[in-house]
């Protein structure tokens, strides 16, 4: 029987995806939620990124999800500075050269990228573009996750990332979860929606 627990969180802007740190930063443990001992984040969102973060007490899930031979999709809403052309969108879709750890070049795997309308009722992040500054919202769905990949991809087409929100991992969606809010997921649903075998 699986005694582990599974959670989804809307990680706020300016919070790291960990419970302990030697630095003076806002941690997951600062949330108003009583996580059980042994809870850890599955993958990470950097300090300036927002949105869906999964947590569990099950140490096997990270390997199953992010080191599986079968790729798993993740969808992001990305606000970038200035207006992105169709040509630049096509560059992102077909694969673009970025620098990964160690400084070597890497051509990204083809992915789904669309320019979308500015999201309605989007929660404030504490960092907003000044009104009147031109921007584009992109919806990007990847099946890989190199270090800071989305930010590096939009930088490679000369559109700095101003806001990055992870909206879903496979069939687990952020939905109406507010920043800082946590929701527990039943183990059966968790594995089914992530399309991974139960660990």
Buried (B, 14 or more C-beta within 10 A) or exposed (E): EEEBBBBBBBBBBEBBBEBEEEEEEBBBEEBEBEBEEEBBBBBBBEBBBBBBBBBBBBEEBBEBBBEEEEEBBBBBBBBBBEEBEEEBBEBBBEBBEBBBEEEEEBEBEEBEBEBEEEEEEBBEBEEEEEEEEEBBBBBBBBEBBBEBBBBBBBBBBEBEBBBBBBBBBBEBBBEEBEBBBBEEBEBEEBBBBBBBEBB
